[in-house]
Amino acid sequence: MTKTYKPGEPAPRSGQYEQTGVRGGLTGEERTVTRGEPLPPTPKPGMGYKLVDPTKHKSGR
């Protein structure tokens, strides 16, 4: 199971983060976030983000 991140938390990896609903289901809304940048606010309280597509680059990280 993938970890859910809260809005405002620093992104652990660069990539596409999908919003999760209040009960944990995916919403289809994605945001691109760079590692270390805070995750953006969500439309409703209790929502979060899951990393669905990490950025791929030469270092393999």
CHARMM-style PDB file with segment names, atoms N, HN, CA, C and O in Angstrom:
ATOM      1  N   MET     1       0.837  -1.177   0.000  1.00  0.00      PROA
ATOM      2  CA  MET     1       0.000   0.000   0.000  1.00  0.00      PROA
ATOM      3  C   MET     1       0.885   1.245   0.000  1.00  0.00      PROA
ATOM      4  O   MET     1       1.891   1.295   0.708  1.00  0.00      PROA
ATOM      5  N   THR     2       0.517   2.227  -0.779  1.00  0.00      PROA
ATOM      6  HN  THR     2      -0.301   2.186  -1.354  1.00  0.00      PROA
ATOM      7  CA  THR     2       1.293   3.450  -0.907  1.00  0.00      PROA
ATOM      8  C   THR     2       0.941   4.419   0.212  1.00  0.00      PROA
ATOM      9  O   THR     2      -0.211   4.510   0.637  1.00  0.00      PROA
ATOM     10  N   LYS     3       1.948   5.136   0.679  1.00  0.00      PROA
ATOM     11  HN  LYS     3       2.884   5.062   0.334  1.00  0.00      PROA
ATOM     12  CA  LYS     3       1.738   6.112   1.749  1.00  0.00      PROA
ATOM     13  C   LYS     3       0.942   7.307   1.224  1.00  0.00      PROA
ATOM     14  O   LYS     3       1.119   7.737   0.084  1.00  0.00      PROA
ATOM     15  N   THR     4       0.069   7.828   2.072  1.00  0.00      PROA
ATOM     16  HN  THR     4      -0.074   7.479   2.998  1.00  0.00      PROA
ATOM     17  CA  THR     4      -0.689   9.027   1.736  1.00  0.00      PROA
ATOM     18  C   THR     4      -0.021  10.213   2.412  1.00  0.00      PROA
ATOM     19  O   THR     4       0.310  10.159   3.597  1.00  0.00      PROA
ATOM     20  N   TYR     5       0.176  11.281   1.652  1.00  0.00      PROA
ATOM     21  HN  TYR     5      -0.093  11.324   0.690  1.00  0.00      PROA
ATOM     22  CA  TYR     5       0.818  12.490   2.156  1.00  0.00      PROA
ATOM     23  C   TYR     5      -0.216  13.585   2.324  1.00  0.00      PROA
ATOM     24  O   TYR     5      -1.184  13.666   1.568  1.00  0.00      PROA
ATOM     25  N   LYS     6       0.001  14.430   3.330  1.00  0.00      PROA
ATOM     26  HN  LYS     6       0.788  14.363   3.944  1.00  0.00      PROA
ATOM     27  CA  LYS     6      -0.924  15.521   3.615  1.00  0.00      PROA
ATOM     28  C   LYS     6      -0.520  16.781   2.857  1.00  0.00      PROA
ATOM     29  O   LYS     6       0.661  16.970   2.564  1.00  0.00      PROA
ATOM     30  N   PRO     7      -1.485  17.646   2.536  1.00  0.00      PROA
ATOM     31  CA  PRO     7      -1.147  18.928   1.901  1.00  0.00      PROA
ATOM     32  C   PRO     7      -0.200  19.720   2.811  1.00  0.00      PROA
ATOM     33  O   PRO     7      -0.365  19.736   4.031  1.00  0.00      PROA
ATOM     34  N   GLY     8       0.785  20.370   2.205  1.00  0.00      PROA
ATOM     35  HN  GLY     8       0.919  20.357   1.214  1.00  0.00      PROA
ATOM     36  CA  GLY     8       1.756  21.146   2.968  1.00  0.00      PROA
ATOM     37  C   GLY     8       3.005  20.366   3.337  1.00  0.00      PROA
ATOM     38  O   GLY     8       4.029  20.967   3.658  1.00  0.00      PROA
ATOM     39  N   GLU     9       2.943  19.022   3.298  1.00  0.00      PROA
ATOM     40  HN  GLU     9       2.111  18.533   3.037  1.00  0.00      PROA
ATOM     41  CA  GLU     9       4.129  18.207   3.573  1.00  0.00      PROA
ATOM     42  C   GLU     9       5.111  18.351   2.416  1.00  0.00      PROA
ATOM     43  O   GLU     9       4.684  18.497   1.270  1.00  0.00      PROA
ATOM     44  N   PRO    10       6.411  18.315   2.684  1.00  0.00      PROA
ATOM     45  CA  PRO    10       7.373  18.324   1.575  1.00  0.00      PROA
ATOM     46  C   PRO    10       7.273  17.014   0.790  1.00  0.00      PROA
ATOM     47  O   PRO    10       7.156  15.938   1.377  1.00  0.00      PROA
ATOM     48  N   ALA    11       7.320  17.113  -0.526  1.00  0.00      PROA
ATOM     49  HN  ALA    11       7.415  17.987  -1.003  1.00  0.00      PROA
ATOM     50  CA  ALA    11       7.251  15.920  -1.376  1.00  0.00      PROA
ATOM     51  C   ALA    11       8.541  15.113  -1.213  1.00  0.00      PROA
ATOM     52  O   ALA    11       9.630  15.672  -1.350  1.00  0.00      PROA
ATOM     53  N   PRO    12       8.442  13.812  -0.924  1.00  0.00      PROA
ATOM     54  CA  PRO    12       9.636  12.993  -0.751  1.00  0.00      PROA
ATOM     55  C   PRO    12      10.371  12.710  -2.062  1.00  0.00      PROA
ATOM     56  O   PRO    12      11.580  12.480  -2.057  1.00  0.00      PROA
ATOM     57  N   ARG    13       9.643  12.727  -3.188  1.00  0.00      PROA
ATOM     58  HN  ARG    13       8.660  12.913  -3.192  1.00  0.00      PROA
ATOM     59  CA  ARG    13      10.213  12.499  -4.522  1.00  0.00      PROA
ATOM     60  C   ARG    13       9.509  13.401  -5.512  1.00  0.00      PROA
ATOM     61  O   ARG    13       8.366  13.804  -5.295  1.00  0.00      PROA
ATOM     62  N   SER    14      10.190  13.717  -6.597  1.00  0.00      PROA
ATOM     63  HN  SER    14      11.118  13.390  -6.774  1.00  0.00      PROA
ATOM     64  CA  SER    14       9.558  14.468  -7.678  1.00  0.00      PROA
ATOM     65  C   SER    14       8.661  13.522  -8.463  1.00  0.00      PROA
ATOM     66  O   SER    14       8.993  12.350  -8.641  1.00  0.00      PROA
ATOM     67  N   GLY    15       7.522  14.029  -8.934  1.00  0.00      PROA
ATOM     68  HN  GLY    15       7.252  14.981  -8.790  1.00  0.00      PROA
ATOM     69  CA  GLY    15       6.645  13.208  -9.750  1.00  0.00      PROA
ATOM     70  C   GLY    15       5.209  13.671  -9.714  1.00  0.00      PROA
ATOM     71  O   GLY    15       4.896  14.767  -9.251  1.00  0.00      PROA
ATOM     72  N   GLN    16       4.328  12.792 -10.223  1.00  0.00      PROA
ATOM     73  HN  GLN    16       4.583  11.901 -10.599  1.00  0.00      PROA
ATOM     74  CA  GLN    16       2.897  13.060 -10.274  1.00  0.00      PROA
ATOM     75  C   GLN    16       2.250  12.527  -9.000  1.00  0.00      PROA
ATOM     76  O   GLN    16       2.401  11.353  -8.663  1.00  0.00      PROA
ATOM     77  N   TYR    17       1.538  13.384  -8.305  1.00  0.00      PROA
ATOM     78  HN  TYR    17       1.416  14.338  -8.579  1.00  0.00      PROA
ATOM     79  CA  TYR    17       0.814  13.008  -7.089  1.00  0.00      PROA
ATOM     80  C   TYR    17      -0.677  13.124  -7.375  1.00  0.00      PROA
ATOM     81  O   TYR    17      -1.148  14.154  -7.856  1.00  0.00      PROA
ATOM     82  N   GLU    18      -1.418  12.053  -7.074  1.00  0.00      PROA
ATOM     83  HN  GLU    18      -1.035  11.216  -6.683  1.00  0.00      PROA
ATOM     84  CA  GLU    18      -2.861  12.077  -7.287  1.00  0.00      PROA
ATOM     85  C   GLU    18      -3.562  12.362  -5.965  1.00  0.00      PROA
ATOM     86  O   GLU    18      -3.189  11.833  -4.917  1.00  0.00      PROA
ATOM     87  N   GLN    19      -4.587  13.212  -6.038  1.00  0.00      PROA
ATOM     88  HN  GLN    19      -4.889  13.641  -6.889  1.00  0.00      PROA
ATOM     89  CA  GLN    19      -5.367  13.522  -4.845  1.00  0.00      PROA
ATOM     90  C   GLN    19      -6.154  12.293  -4.429  1.00  0.00      PROA
ATOM     91  O   GLN    19      -6.671  11.555  -5.267  1.00  0.00      PROA
ATOM     92  N   THR    20      -6.239  12.083  -3.116  1.00  0.00      PROA
ATOM     93  HN  THR    20      -5.819  12.683  -2.435  1.00  0.00      PROA
ATOM     94  CA  THR    20      -7.058  11.010  -2.579  1.00  0.00      PROA
ATOM     95  C   THR    20      -8.250  11.635  -1.870  1.00  0.00      PROA
ATOM     96  O   THR    20      -8.144  12.700  -1.263  1.00  0.00      PROA
ATOM     97  N   GLY    21      -9.370  10.961  -1.957  1.00  0.00      PROA
ATOM     98  HN  GLY    21      -9.456  10.096  -2.450  1.00  0.00      PROA
ATOM     99  CA  GLY    21     -10.570  11.437  -1.290  1.00  0.00      PROA
ATOM    100  C   GLY    21     -10.479  11.249   0.216  1.00  0.00      PROA
ATOM    101  O   GLY    21      -9.503  10.697   0.724  1.00  0.00      PROA
ATOM    102  N   VAL    22     -11.483  11.703   0.913  1.00  0.00      PROA
ATOM    103  HN  VAL    22     -12.276  12.151   0.500  1.00  0.00      PROA
ATOM    104  CA  VAL    22     -11.520  11.640   2.372  1.00  0.00      PROA
ATOM    105  C   VAL    22     -11.391  10.196   2.868  1.00  0.00      PROA
ATOM    106  O   VAL    22     -10.768   9.948   3.900  1.00  0.00      PROA
ATOM    107  N   ARG    23     -11.977   9.246   2.139  1.00  0.00      PROA
ATOM    108  HN  ARG    23     -12.483   9.447   1.300  1.00  0.00      PROA
ATOM    109  CA  ARG    23     -11.906   7.837   2.544  1.00  0.00      PROA
ATOM    110  C   ARG    23     -10.766   7.081   1.861  1.00  0.00      PROA
ATOM    111  O   ARG    23     -10.691   5.858   1.977  1.00  0.00      PROA
ATOM    112  N   GLY    24      -9.878   7.783   1.150  1.00  0.00      PROA
ATOM    113  HN  GLY    24      -9.939   8.777   1.056  1.00  0.00      PROA
ATOM    114  CA  GLY    24      -8.693   7.152   0.571  1.00  0.00      PROA
ATOM    115  C   GLY    24      -8.772   6.780  -0.888  1.00  0.00      PROA
ATOM    116  O   GLY    24      -7.768   6.338  -1.446  1.00  0.00      PROA
ATOM    117  N   GLY    25      -9.915   6.935  -1.542  1.00  0.00      PROA
ATOM    118  HN  GLY    25     -10.731   7.294  -1.088  1.00  0.00      PROA
ATOM    119  CA  GLY    25     -10.037   6.613  -2.963  1.00  0.00      PROA
ATOM    120  C   GLY    25      -9.381   7.670  -3.832  1.00  0.00      PROA
ATOM    121  O   GLY    25      -9.330   8.842  -3.459  1.00  0.00      PROA
ATOM    122  N   LEU    26      -8.879   7.263  -4.985  1.00  0.00      PROA
ATOM    123  HN  LEU    26      -8.920   6.311  -5.288  1.00  0.00      PROA
ATOM    124  CA  LEU    26      -8.234   8.204  -5.901  1.00  0.00      PROA
ATOM    125  C   LEU    26      -9.293   9.021  -6.641  1.00  0.00      PROA
ATOM    126  O   LEU    26     -10.356   8.503  -6.983  1.00  0.00      PROA
ATOM    127  N   THR    27      -8.998  10.298  -6.887  1.00  0.00      PROA
ATOM    128  HN  THR    27      -8.135  10.719  -6.610  1.00  0.00      PROA
ATOM    129  CA  THR    27      -9.972  11.210  -7.493  1.00  0.00      PROA
ATOM    130  C   THR    27      -9.743  11.433  -8.977  1.00  0.00      PROA
ATOM    131  O   THR    27     -10.646  11.914  -9.662  1.00  0.00      PROA
ATOM    132  N   GLY    28      -8.563  11.100  -9.503  1.00  0.00      PROA
ATOM    133  HN  GLY    28      -7.829  10.709  -8.947  1.00  0.00      PROA
ATOM    134  CA  GLY    28      -8.260  11.355 -10.910  1.00  0.00      PROA
ATOM    135  C   GLY    28      -7.574  12.700 -11.134  1.00  0.00      PROA
ATOM    136  O   GLY    28      -7.133  12.991 -12.246  1.00  0.00      PROA
ATOM    137  N   GLU    29      -7.481  13.519 -10.090  1.00  0.00      PROA
ATOM    138  HN  GLU    29      -7.839  13.282  -9.187  1.00  0.00      PROA
ATOM    139  CA  GLU    29      -6.812  14.819 -10.185  1.00  0.00      PROA
ATOM    140  C   GLU    29      -5.348  14.645  -9.795  1.00  0.00      PROA
ATOM    141  O   GLU    29      -5.046  14.167  -8.701  1.00  0.00      PROA
ATOM    142  N   GLU    30      -4.433  15.035 -10.697  1.00  0.00      PROA
ATOM    143  HN  GLU    30      -4.678  15.423 -11.585  1.00  0.00      PROA
ATOM    144  CA  GLU    30      -3.002  14.893 -10.426  1.00  0.00      PROA
ATOM    145  C   GLU    30      -2.314  16.247 -10.406  1.00  0.00      PROA
ATOM    146  O   GLU    30      -2.751  17.193 -11.062  1.00  0.00      PROA
ATOM    147  N   ARG    31      -1.241  16.324  -9.648  1.00  0.00      PROA
ATOM    148  HN  ARG    31      -0.886  15.556  -9.115  1.00  0.00      PROA
ATOM    149  CA  ARG    31      -0.409  17.522  -9.570  1.00  0.00      PROA
ATOM    150  C   ARG    31       1.047  17.083  -9.721  1.00  0.00      PROA
ATOM    151  O   ARG    31       1.439  16.038  -9.200  1.00  0.00      PROA
ATOM    152  N   THR    32       1.840  17.869 -10.426  1.00  0.00      PROA
ATOM    153  HN  THR    32       1.521  18.718 -10.849  1.00  0.00      PROA
ATOM    154  CA  THR    32       3.263  17.613 -10.547  1.00  0.00      PROA
ATOM    155  C   THR    32       3.969  18.400  -9.449  1.00  0.00      PROA
ATOM    156  O   THR    32       3.792  19.612  -9.325  1.00  0.00      PROA
ATOM    157  N   VAL    33       4.773  17.694  -8.653  1.00  0.00      PROA
ATOM    158  HN  VAL    33       4.917  16.709  -8.753  1.00  0.00      PROA
ATOM    159  CA  VAL    33       5.451  18.331  -7.525  1.00  0.00      PROA
ATOM    160  C   VAL    33       6.923  17.934  -7.554  1.00  0.00      PROA
ATOM    161  O   VAL    33       7.258  16.777  -7.805  1.00  0.00      PROA
ATOM    162  N   THR    34       7.800  18.902  -7.295  1.00  0.00      PROA
ATOM    163  HN  THR    34       7.528  19.843  -7.090  1.00  0.00      PROA
ATOM    164  CA  THR    34       9.243  18.674  -7.227  1.00  0.00      PROA
ATOM    165  C   THR    34       9.626  18.277  -5.804  1.00  0.00      PROA
ATOM    166  O   THR    34       9.065  18.789  -4.836  1.00  0.00      PROA
ATOM    167  N   ARG    35      10.585  17.360  -5.686  1.00  0.00      PROA
ATOM    168  HN  ARG    35      11.041  16.944  -6.473  1.00  0.00      PROA
ATOM    169  CA  ARG    35      11.035  16.898  -4.375  1.00  0.00      PROA
ATOM    170  C   ARG    35      11.393  18.076  -3.470  1.00  0.00      PROA
ATOM    171  O   ARG    35      12.082  19.006  -3.890  1.00  0.00      PROA
ATOM    172  N   GLY    36      10.926  18.025  -2.243  1.00  0.00      PROA
ATOM    173  HN  GLY    36      10.366  17.270  -1.902  1.00  0.00      PROA
ATOM    174  CA  GLY    36      11.213  19.063  -1.266  1.00  0.00      PROA
ATOM    175  C   GLY    36      10.215  20.211  -1.243  1.00  0.00      PROA
ATOM    176  O   GLY    36      10.156  20.960  -0.268  1.00  0.00      PROA
ATOM    177  N   GLU    37       9.429  20.356  -2.310  1.00  0.00      PROA
ATOM    178  HN  GLU    37       9.478  19.747  -3.102  1.00  0.00      PROA
ATOM    179  CA  GLU    37       8.413  21.412  -2.356  1.00  0.00      PROA
ATOM    180  C   GLU    37       7.172  20.942  -1.588  1.00  0.00      PROA
ATOM    181  O   GLU    37       6.890  19.744  -1.563  1.00  0.00      PROA
ATOM    182  N   PRO    38       6.429  21.853  -0.964  1.00  0.00      PROA
ATOM    183  CA  PRO    38       5.226  21.426  -0.244  1.00  0.00      PROA
ATOM    184  C   PRO    38       4.121  20.994  -1.211  1.00  0.00      PROA
ATOM    185  O   PRO    38       3.949  21.575  -2.282  1.00  0.00      PROA
ATOM    186  N   LEU    39       3.385  19.969  -0.810  1.00  0.00      PROA
ATOM    187  HN  LEU    39       3.525  19.497   0.060  1.00  0.00      PROA
ATOM    188  CA  LEU    39       2.239  19.524  -1.616  1.00  0.00      PROA
ATOM    189  C   LEU    39       1.153  20.593  -1.545  1.00  0.00      PROA
ATOM    190  O   LEU    39       0.938  21.185  -0.487  1.00  0.00      PROA
ATOM    191  N   PRO    40       0.468  20.847  -2.658  1.00  0.00      PROA
ATOM    192  CA  PRO    40      -0.520  21.929  -2.698  1.00  0.00      PROA
ATOM    193  C   PRO    40      -1.764  21.632  -1.852  1.00  0.00      PROA
ATOM    194  O   PRO    40      -2.018  20.482  -1.494  1.00  0.00      PROA
ATOM    195  N   PRO    41      -2.532  22.673  -1.538  1.00  0.00      PROA
ATOM    196  CA  PRO    41      -3.777  22.469  -0.785  1.00  0.00      PROA
ATOM    197  C   PRO    41      -4.774  21.632  -1.593  1.00  0.00      PROA
ATOM    198  O   PRO    41      -4.717  21.591  -2.822  1.00  0.00      PROA
ATOM    199  N   THR    42      -5.674  20.977  -0.887  1.00  0.00      PROA
ATOM    200  HN  THR    42      -5.720  21.010   0.111  1.00  0.00      PROA
ATOM    201  CA  THR    42      -6.730  20.180  -1.518  1.00  0.00      PROA
ATOM    202  C   THR    42      -8.057  20.928  -1.414  1.00  0.00      PROA
ATOM    203  O   THR    42      -8.208  21.804  -0.563  1.00  0.00      PROA
ATOM    204  N   PRO    43      -9.030  20.586  -2.281  1.00  0.00      PROA
ATOM    205  CA  PRO    43     -10.313  21.292  -2.257  1.00  0.00      PROA
ATOM    206  C   PRO    43     -11.116  21.097  -0.973  1.00  0.00      PROA
ATOM    207  O   PRO    43     -11.878  21.980  -0.583  1.00  0.00      PROA
ATOM    208  N   LYS    44     -10.950  19.931  -0.303  1.00  0.00      PROA
ATOM    209  HN  LYS    44     -10.330  19.213  -0.621  1.00  0.00      PROA
ATOM    210  CA  LYS    44     -11.720  19.641   0.907  1.00  0.00      PROA
ATOM    211  C   LYS    44     -10.788  19.161   2.018  1.00  0.00      PROA
ATOM    212  O   LYS    44      -9.767  18.533   1.739  1.00  0.00      PROA
ATOM    213  N   PRO    45     -11.128  19.450   3.273  1.00  0.00      PROA
ATOM    214  CA  PRO    45     -10.339  18.921   4.391  1.00  0.00      PROA
ATOM    215  C   PRO    45     -10.360  17.390   4.402  1.00  0.00      PROA
ATOM    216  O   PRO    45     -11.346  16.778   3.991  1.00  0.00      PROA
ATOM    217  N   GLY    46      -9.299  16.790   4.859  1.00  0.00      PROA
ATOM    218  HN  GLY    46      -8.498  17.287   5.193  1.00  0.00      PROA
ATOM    219  CA  GLY    46      -9.234  15.330   4.961  1.00  0.00      PROA
ATOM    220  C   GLY    46      -8.695  14.637   3.728  1.00  0.00      PROA
ATOM    221  O   GLY    46      -8.441  13.433   3.759  1.00  0.00      PROA
ATOM    222  N   MET    47      -8.515  15.381   2.634  1.00  0.00      PROA
ATOM    223  HN  MET    47      -8.721  16.359   2.610  1.00  0.00      PROA
ATOM    224  CA  MET    47      -7.963  14.792   1.415  1.00  0.00      PROA
ATOM    225  C   MET    47      -6.440  14.769   1.517  1.00  0.00      PROA
ATOM    226  O   MET    47      -5.863  15.472   2.346  1.00  0.00      PROA
ATOM    227  N   GLY    48      -5.794  13.970   0.684  1.00  0.00      PROA
ATOM    228  HN  GLY    48      -6.263  13.398   0.010  1.00  0.00      PROA
ATOM    229  CA  GLY    48      -4.342  13.871   0.684  1.00  0.00      PROA
ATOM    230  C   GLY    48      -3.821  13.581  -0.712  1.00  0.00      PROA
ATOM    231  O   GLY    48      -4.513  13.799  -1.706  1.00  0.00      PROA
ATOM    232  N   TYR    49      -2.589  13.087  -0.774  1.00  0.00      PROA
ATOM    233  HN  TYR    49      -2.026  12.910   0.034  1.00  0.00      PROA
ATOM    234  CA  TYR    49      -1.937  12.778  -2.045  1.00  0.00      PROA
ATOM    235  C   TYR    49      -1.213  11.446  -1.964  1.00  0.00      PROA
ATOM    236  O   TYR    49      -0.707  11.063  -0.908  1.00  0.00      PROA
ATOM    237  N   LYS    50      -1.168  10.737  -3.100  1.00  0.00      PROA
ATOM    238  HN  LYS    50      -1.579  11.048  -3.957  1.00  0.00      PROA
ATOM    239  CA  LYS    50      -0.366   9.523  -3.253  1.00  0.00      PROA
ATOM    240  C   LYS    50       0.516   9.705  -4.481  1.00  0.00      PROA
ATOM    241  O   LYS    50       0.075  10.231  -5.503  1.00  0.00      PROA
ATOM    242  N   LEU    51       1.764   9.265  -4.372  1.00  0.00      PROA
ATOM    243  HN  LEU    51       2.122   8.838  -3.542  1.00  0.00      PROA
ATOM    244  CA  LEU    51       2.686   9.313  -5.503  1.00  0.00      PROA
ATOM    245  C   LEU    51       2.287   8.210  -6.482  1.00  0.00      PROA
ATOM    246  O   LEU    51       2.330   7.028  -6.139  1.00  0.00      PROA
ATOM    247  N   VAL    52       1.897   8.596  -7.707  1.00  0.00      PROA
ATOM    248  HN  VAL    52       1.862   9.556  -7.985  1.00  0.00      PROA
ATOM    249  CA  VAL    52       1.460   7.607  -8.693  1.00  0.00      PROA
ATOM    250  C   VAL    52       2.452   7.431  -9.831  1.00  0.00      PROA
ATOM    251  O   VAL    52       2.445   6.388 -10.485  1.00  0.00      PROA
ATOM    252  N   ASP    53       3.312   8.425 -10.092  1.00  0.00      PROA
ATOM    253  HN  ASP    53       3.317   9.272  -9.561  1.00  0.00      PROA
ATOM    254  CA  ASP    53       4.273   8.335 -11.191  1.00  0.00      PROA
ATOM    255  C   ASP    53       5.531   9.122 -10.832  1.00  0.00      PROA
ATOM    256  O   ASP    53       5.610  10.315 -11.124  1.00  0.00      PROA
ATOM    257  N   PRO    54       6.525   8.472 -10.198  1.00  0.00      PROA
ATOM    258  CA  PRO    54       7.750   9.187  -9.863  1.00  0.00      PROA
ATOM    259  C   PRO    54       8.500   9.619 -11.126  1.00  0.00      PROA
ATOM    260  O   PRO    54       8.447   8.944 -12.155  1.00  0.00      PROA
ATOM    261  N   THR    55       9.187  10.736 -11.033  1.00  0.00      PROA
ATOM    262  HN  THR    55       9.230  11.284 -10.198  1.00  0.00      PROA
ATOM    263  CA  THR    55       9.991  11.222 -12.154  1.00  0.00      PROA
ATOM    264  C   THR    55      11.150  10.276 -12.383  1.00  0.00      PROA
ATOM    265  O   THR    55      11.802   9.834 -11.437  1.00  0.00      PROA
ATOM    266  N   LYS    56      11.403   9.969 -13.643  1.00  0.00      PROA
ATOM    267  HN  LYS    56      10.873  10.328 -14.412  1.00  0.00      PROA
ATOM    268  CA  LYS    56      12.514   9.081 -13.993  1.00  0.00      PROA
ATOM    269  C   LYS    56      13.626   9.918 -14.606  1.00  0.00      PROA
ATOM    270  O   LYS    56      13.400  10.673 -15.553  1.00  0.00      PROA
ATOM    271  N   HSD    57      14.837   9.777 -14.054  1.00  0.00      PROA
ATOM    272  HN  HSD    57      15.020   9.164 -13.285  1.00  0.00      PROA
ATOM    273  CA  HSD    57      15.978  10.479 -14.612  1.00  0.00      PROA
ATOM    274  C   HSD    57      17.212   9.598 -14.523  1.00  0.00      PROA
ATOM    275  O   HSD    57      17.161   8.511 -13.948  1.00  0.00      PROA
ATOM    276  N   LYS    58      18.306  10.051 -15.082  1.00  0.00      PROA
ATOM    277  HN  LYS    58      18.348  10.934 -15.549  1.00  0.00      PROA
ATOM    278  CA  LYS    58      19.488   9.224 -15.270  1.00  0.00      PROA
ATOM    279  C   LYS    58      20.016   8.582 -13.982  1.00  0.00      PROA
ATOM    280  O   LYS    58      20.553   7.475 -14.023  1.00  0.00      PROA
ATOM    281  N   SER    59      19.870   9.263 -12.837  1.00  0.00      PROA
ATOM    282  HN  SER    59      19.434  10.163 -12.803  1.00  0.00      PROA
ATOM    283  CA  SER    59      20.420   8.713 -11.602  1.00  0.00      PROA
ATOM    284  C   SER    59      19.630   7.500 -11.126  1.00  0.00      PROA
ATOM    285  O   SER    59      20.126   6.743 -10.292  1.00  0.00      PROA
ATOM    286  N   GLY    60      18.405   7.293 -11.635  1.00  0.00      PROA
ATOM    287  HN  GLY    60      18.002   7.908 -12.312  1.00  0.00      PROA
ATOM    288  CA  GLY    60      17.597   6.148 -11.260  1.00  0.00      PROA
ATOM    289  C   GLY    60      16.888   6.304  -9.931  1.00  0.00      PROA
ATOM    290  O   GLY    60      16.304   5.343  -9.429  1.00  0.00      PROA
ATOM    291  N   ARG    61      16.924   7.475  -9.360  1.00  0.00      PROA
ATOM    292  HN  ARG    61      17.398   8.256  -9.768  1.00  0.00      PROA
ATOM    293  CA  ARG    61      16.269   7.695  -8.059  1.00  0.00      PROA
ATOM    294  C   ARG    61      14.854   8.111  -8.232  1.00  0.00      PROA
ATOM    295  OT1 ARG    61      14.152   8.338  -7.246  1.00  0.00      PROA
TER     296      ARG     61
END
